[in-house]
Amino acid sequence: MRKQLILITMMCWSASITLAQSSNFTSKPEYPKQGENVTITFKPGNILSPGDKKLEGVAYLFNEKSQKAQEIVLTKGAGVYTGTIKTDKDTRAVAFAFTSGEKKLNNGNKAYVLMMYDDQQKPVVGAYGSQAMIYQNYGNYLMGIESQPEVALEYAEKEYANYPDSRNTSRATYFQLINSVKKKEGHPVIMKELQDIEAKGNLTELDYQFLSSWYTRIQMKEKGEELKNLVKEKYPEGTWKKNDMMNRLYAEKDPENLEKMYGELTTKYPAKEEAEKSNYDYLQGYIGRMYASDEKKKDLEKFKKYMQALPAESRYSSYNNLAWGMAEKDKDMEFAKELSHQATTWAKNEMLKPTAKKPDLRTTNQWNKDRKNTYSMYADTYAFILYKLGDYKTGMQYAKEAVAIREKKAADYNDRYALLLEKTAPSAQVKKELEEMAKAGHAGKDTKEVLSRIYVKMKGSEAGLDTYMTALNNYGIEKLKAELVKKMINEPAPKFRLVNLEGKDVDLAQLKGKVVVVDFWATWCGPCVASFPGMQKAQNKYESDPNVAFLFIDTWEGGDNQEKRQKDVKGFIEKNKYTFNVLYDTPEKEDPNTFVVVSNYKVNGIPTKFVIDQDGQIRFKSVGYSGNEDGLVQELSLMIEMAGSPTYSGSGSGKKAF
């Protein structure tokens, strides 16, 4: 057994070296030790085009208890970039990300990762485990590579083969990976580990909760319930009781009752740790927002009282969000102005001279950009409010700063700027500036309407207006099309057969010959809901086209309570009068919180849309929602057109399905 373990370990090492030392990425020393400097060499090859922005590199150090970003100063040679990083004494692995503007230069769908080694050239404890974290979720967040639970599980198992004690600190992650990859076949492995934990005895409340949760997830509900009851018996005043109180508080919708319940909670369970304080801060914000949004018991002074108890970042984020909502509804505009002005002033001060500490996982450049973007968002809200209140001159100052930070590429920000520019600048200037936005493809609905009005004003009539606007729109379309060509992919779409709102089966295979738009969403997802008016417009545009179909897959919703899920989803669709063909993603039998189709499509966040061509190949993947309704319709229309056109059939990577 001892010799076999050594052989396995040696095989693990060799596999890791080939991943780190690839044809376009190498490092010295080959077996770096913790605390040493590491020099890396990167050859972007033809991934980097002559017109692309400067190449930037970031090293993400996975240390014993945290992760942090470190900028790499890159020196350019003949098609080669070199840089040096400093590892920490507890660094376990380092992941590298290379970007050029918005372009991420990935190693296919693999991460550039370098592990740390000991004196015997053996990976240190946690090195393989760090790679498991990267392929489970960190890689998607930091480097833009897809989550790959199968690969993550392989690394987790290598970690345990070399360092069995690692189970004690990362067992939950290991279980999640087994449950995701092996599904029911992995349950005996999980059960054996759970039994080992029980056999050790001296269990804490957290141990019992962990066991109860996982026995339930592997379909041993009676055992899970037994342990849950045992927790209450052994720890009658334990954290479970506090959690129950918090859950009841979140279920309460009356702000006065919320206030009373919060007082009882904090009196009985005062915050002792930073995590508890953070949870209580969030609860205070929740109560404050309820007082601001409840039409019958609205109390804006109480809203401010609860907001003042929050950390500055949370407080001013709430101010900005509430002010924007008020402005959209034209309600409490003076109060909205007060809140927005405070938020904008704070954000500008933070942008220029921050008081907050830089997050470990952001480089200085990234953090600077984050603070600028926060200010631009708050300034845009304030500009919108001032526009509605008729203070165009002051509003223009803020709108100008907001669009400059976004490089005039955010169509929704440009819309507010256009409305204020129309009120404060000569027609010739308005026409010139907004034409540039339209030609670049960054003009929203309001920007185009302002351009139309300026054209008529300067020409004295509407003669030629349609031709003028069509020509401008075509500029933007061609530019957007060129950008979309670069994003085209060519991968087989995973098959599915799901039930829709009417109880009918919908089979993707039966839609072969059509271009299919698949939109993953949930009722709790704010950006999903915000995108739906635009998605309805897009669907309406193609409602008479027999060669295009739209499918809206509700996912990550309901868990065990599928009856409530169906009621909530149907109610949401009917209330908003959407005509979508909504399908219910299927929860795993072994784990109701894991859904089949969204997992098969390797979706990490919603909304995520896929455009599938007539042959069943994914041609486009679009994540998130920019907030620009007309922009969504235009972009999706081009994707549908390009996916269905023989002209683009060879674009992208992958193999055709037959």
Helices and strands as residue ranges (DSSP letters): H 2-20, E 25-28, E 37-42, G 45-47, E 55-63, E 67-72, E 75-76, E 81-86, E 91-100, E 103-104, E 112-115, H 127-133, I 134-138, H 139-143, H 149-162, G 164-166, H 167-181, G 183-186, H 187-200, H 205-217, H 221-234, H 239-251, H 255-268, H 274-293, H 300-308, H 312-329, H 333-352, H 364-388, H 392-405, H 411-424, H 427-439, H 445-459, H 465-487, E 491-492, E 497-500, E 505-507, G 508-511, E 515-521, H 526-541, E 548-554, H 562-576, E 582-584, H 596-600, E 608-612, E 617-623, H 629-643, G 646-648
